[in-house]
């Protein structure tokens, strides 16, 4: 009974007894300007549209003397000079609680899956700070993703942040869905930012599936929604993950993708008068990315292991957003279009990818096995053109001969079907067989022992 009344009690507590109001002064493209109300950056406001008999949610994104600059969460249709603008007195908050599991919500925290109202345990502000560096626990435990090539050659720790770098159509969403279904994390929080409308339902029903959805919360904002909606969906997903971390859970946060977040902030920044800089992005984009990505990781209670997909413009891996994310996270996974074209799934380029914490969360024998397999991969790649052309003669180099001998087995090991989960024990046993180095059972656990 107490839980039933919680949302009503919360509503009463958050209700402002004094309303600050203003009037719409102008509508300029994406931006709505009003004279008043008294408000702060990030505050939520309601714009009343009498002719349409509706109200539009908007957020304060700029202040200029008496002019308040607002970005609407919906269409500006019907808004005219003189419409009332009412300040709410609080910033956007994300609903939190175990009742979110299996649900799909939008950028304002409202359900969009036709399953009725959310059962929440409270609200978390979406504009939050990263945990203090001194409060973060050391990452010394391994997490299972269920993707063989990641769990062996690019091992991830609980609380680590990884980028998934790829051009369009190379398999970012598919890789994220594999991790969501097969990870041993307690809870998944998945943010779908700027996706095509048809892809959201397809991802939930086909890629994520019923089993994956049971322990997941999905936050989505499709590409046709407003800039502020796409931007805040990232913040809402992060806030929900922070809540579960504060409950002592190991959370898997997956965002698809950061590039569309940057596009949304670029639109907002330029509309508010920021000067465009590198590749047309305003300074706020480069300031926002590290602040958001630093909110993941460990704290004194739990962990958020994060995978941030990045849509690489023109397959240029040195473009500014890719470079900014790569410089912030604890490693990156590169998906290669050439591997994808050869039906090599997942299309992970192992030699171009790195996990900066792999050595801390893997046992000594596992590291030796990984080193040997990567050496074979590197030796083969250096001479691949000559090998394929038939120019290389067996016996010229023992190292290359060994790499050629094991190449087919390595390909079979790193390739994996979408519906083919692999436990950590299965993965390390196959790695042991492949490398010829025995990996003891002590190294199968979350905290590998020497």
N, C-alpha and C positions, 0 to 999 in steps of 0.2 A: 504493500500500500504506500509505503514511504517513497519508493522509486516512482510510483505512478504520479505523485504530486511534485516530484523534483523539478520537472520542467516548468510547472506553473509558479513554483516558489522562485525559481531562477528568473523567470520573466518579470515578476513583481519587483525583485531586487534590482534588476537592471533597468527598470522603467524610470525615465527622467521626469521629475515632477514639474520642471521648468523647461519649456520648449523654446529653443532659439530658432528663429525663422528668417528667411530671406526671400528675394524675388529673382527669377531668371532675368538676366540682363542681355544675354546673347548666346547663340549657338554657332560655334565656329568649327566646322568639320567634326572631329571626334570629341571636341571639348564643349562643355556647357559652362558658361560664366554666369555668376549670380552676385548680386549685392547682398552680402550677408549669406548665411547666418554666421554667428560667432562659432568658429570651429578650428580644429587642428588638422595637420596633415595625417591622412589615413582614416579620418573619421567618416563613418557611414552617414549618408543623408538620404532623404526620400523626396523625390520631386513629384508633386501632385499634378496630374494632367486631367482637368475637369471634363474636357470635351470627350476624351476616351474613357472617362470614368475609371481611371487606373492610376497607379503610382509606380514610379521607376526608382530602383535602387541605384545610388551613385556614390562614388568615393571622392573625397577631397584629395587632389593631387598637387595643388599649387595655391599659393596665396599671394596677391599683389595689391597692397594697400587694402581697400575695402572689397576688392574683387576676389571671389572664391572660385577656383577652377575645379570643375568636377568631371569625372569620367563615369559614364553610365554603364551599368551591368546589362542593360537591354537596349532596345532600339530607341532612338531619339524621336521617333514618329509621334507627332501630336504636341510636342513641347513648343511653347511659344513664350514670348517675352511677358513677364508678369506671373508665370507659374510659381506657386509656393515651393520653397525649399526648406525642409525641416531637418535640423541636425538631430542625430540619435544620441549623441553624447558618448559613444564608444566606437572602437575600431571593429573591423571584421573579426568574428570569432568562429572557430570550427567546432562543431559538435563532436563530443568524444564519448567513448564507452564501448563495452563489449557488444552492445546492440548494433554497432556499425559493421560487424563482420558479416560478409555475404551481401553487403549493400553497395549501391552505386550512387554517388552524390555529385552535385555540381559545385561550382566555384564559390557559392555562398553557403555551402553545407546543407543544401536541401536535397531530399531524395529525388532521383529521376529514373527509378527502376520499376515504378508502379507496384511496389510492395508495401505501401502504406507509410505511416509516419515512422520516424526514427525513434528508437528507445535510447535516450542518451543519459549519461551520468554527469554531464556538465559541459562546459565550453572552455576552449583554450584560445588565447589570442594568436592570430596568425603572424603578427609582427612581433617576433621574439628574437632574443639574442642567443648566440652559441654558448654552450657550457664553458665555464672558466677552464683554461688549460690545466690548472692545478686540480680540478675536480675530475678530470678524465682518467678512467682506469686504463692501465697498460693493456694493449691488445696482445694476448698470448694464447688465445683459443682459435681453433680453425672452425670455419663454417662450411657446411656442405651445400653446394648449389645443385648437384645432380647432373651437372654438365662435366663429362669426363676430362676434357682438355683443360678446363679451368681448375677443377679440384686437384689435378696432378701437376701440371706444368705452370699454372698461374694461381697457386693456392691463395685463398682469401681468408682473412681473419675476421672475427666478429667485431664489428665496429669500423671496418675498413670502408673507404669510399673509392669506388672505381668508375672510370668513364668507359662508355662503349662508343667508340668512334667509327663512324661509317657513313658512306654516301647513301643516297636514297635507294631503297629496294634491295639492300644487301643482307637483311635479316635481323635488324635490331629488335623489332617487336617480337619476333619468333624466339630469339634468345632470351628475352625478358620473360616470356611466357613459360619457357622451359625451366628457368630458375624459380619462378613463382610456384609452379606445380611440384617441384622436386626438392626444394630447399628444406633444411631442418630447422629454419627459423620458426619462432612461435607464431608470428603474424606477418602478413604482407600488406604493405600500403603501396598502391600503384597509382601514379599520376599520369593521365593521358592528356597531353597538352596540344591543342591545335590539330587533333586528328581529324581525318575525313569522317563524316557522319556514319557511313556504312561500316567503317573499321572498328568503331567502339563495340557494337553488338557482336561483330564477328570475333573480336579479340576475347570478349567475355565468354561467349558460348563455345567457340571452336578452339581458341588457343589456351585460355585459362581453364575452361571446363568447370564442371560442377564441383569437383574435389578441390581445385585451386581456389575457387571463389569462396568456399566455406571458411577459409582462414584469411581472407583478403578483404580489404576496403579499397574500392576503386573511386578515384576522383577524376572527373572528366570535364573538359571544355573543348568543344569541337572548333574547327577552323573558322566557322561562320560566326562565332560568338565574338563579343567585343574584346578589345585589347585587354582591358582590366580583368575580364573574366578569365582569359587565358593566363594572364600573369598570376592572379590570385589562386588559381587551381594548384600551382606549385606550392604556394605558401600554406594552403589548407592541407595538402597531403603531408607536408613536413610537420605541421602542428599536430596532426593526428598521430604521426609516427612518434613525435616527442612525448605525447601523452602515454602511449603504450610503453615507451622506454622508461618513463617515470614510474610505471607500475612494475618495473623489474623484468620486462619482457625483452627478448631478443627479436628485434624488428628488422624486416627486409624492406627497405624503401626503394622503389624502382620508378624512375621518371623518364617518360618518353615524350618529348625530349627537351633538352636545355636550349637548343637553338631557337625553337619556337617561343620559348620564354624570352629570349633576347630580342626576337622580332617584336613581341608585344611591348616590351619596355622601350624599344626604339620608337615605336609609334607614339607611345605616351610621352616620352622625353621630348621628341620633336614638336608634338602638339603643345607642350607646356613652354616651349621656347628654348630648350637646350640646344647648343650648337652640335651638329654632327661632326664626328672625328673619324677615326680609322674605320674604313668600309661603311661609313654612314652611321655608325653607332654612336650615340651620345655618351658622355662620361659615366652617367648613372648605370649603364649596362655593365661596365667593367667593375664598378663599385659593388653592384648587387650580387654578382655571381659568387665571389668568395664568401660573402656574408651568409648567403643561403646555404651553400655547400658545407660550410663549417658547422652548421647546426646539426648535421648528422654526426655519427661517431658514438663514442661511449660517454657516459657520465657515471656518477657514483652508484646508480641503481640498475641500469640496463644498457642496451646497445642498439644502435641503428646502423646496420650494414647497408650501404647505399650503392645502387647502380644508376648512373646518369647517362642516358643515351644522348649522343650529340650527332646531329645531322650535318655532316661535313660538306660545306658549299663547294661544288665543283670538284669533289674528291681532293681538295687542297688541305692537307692535314696541318698546314701552318697558318690557316686563316684564323682571325683573332679570337673567335668564340671557342673554337677547338683548342687553341693554344692557351687561353685563359683557364679553361676547365682542366686541361692536362697539367697545368702548373699548380692547381689547387688540390686535386684529388691524390689518393695514395696509390695510383697505378692506372693503367688504361688497357683496354682490350680493343685491338684494331681488327675490323672486319674488312676483308679484301675482296674487291669486286672480281678479280681474276679467279680466286678460289670458288666464289659463288657461281661464276660462269661454268666452272668444271663440275658443278653439283657436289661440291665439297661442303657439307653442312655439319656443324656451324662453320661459317667461313672465317674462322679466327686465324690470323697470321701470328703464330706463336712468337716468332723472332722479333716482330715489331711491337709486341705487347709486353707489358711488365706489371708485376705485382710487387710493390715495394716492401710488403710485409711477409712475403712468402718464406723467407729464410727464418723468420721469427716463429712461424706457426707450423713448420714442417720438421720432421725428424731428420737426423743426419743421414740415414740410409736413403730416405726419400729424396733428399737434396742431391745425393750422389747419382741416383737413378735419373732425376730430372736433368742434371748436368750432362749425363751421357747421351740422353735422347736429344737434347737441344744441340749438342755437338754434332750428332749425326744429321739433324735437320739443317744446320748451318753449312756443314761440308757438302751436303747434297745440293743446297740452293746455290752455292758458289759455282758449281760446275754443271748446273741443271741444263743449260743450253747445249753444252758439249755432249752431255750424256744422252739427251733426247736426239740430237743430231747424229749420234753414233760416232762422234769424233774421239771421245775418250776411250782409251784402251785399258782393259782390265790389267792390273798389275803395276800401273804407273804410280799409284799412291795407295798404300794400305788403308789410310784413313777414308779415302773416297770409296774404295772397294767395300769397306765395312758399312759406310753410309748407304750405298746402293743396295747392299744385301738386306738391310733392315728397313728400307724406305717403304715397302709395301705394308709391312707390319705396323709401322708408325702411322701411315695413312688410315689404316683400319682402326687404330686406337683413337686417333683424334676426331674421326668422323662419328657422328651419332645421330640417329633419327629423333624427331621431335618427341615421339611417344616411347622412347627407350631410356627410362631413368637408370641411373647408376649410383649405387651407394658408395660411400667413401671406401669401405672395405673392398668392394668389387673393383673400384678404380685403382687402388694401390696394388692389389694382387695382379691386375693386368699390367700395370706399370712395372712391377717386379719381373714378370715374365718377359716383357718386352726388352728391358734393359739388361737382364741377367744379374741384377743386384738384388739380394734377398732383403725384403722389407719386413722386419719383425712386427708382430701383432701390437706391440707397445706403441707403435707409431700410427695405429689406426684411430686412436682416440682424439677427442677435441683438443687435448693438450698433449701433443706427441712427446714421448719420453725417449731419451737417448739410450 
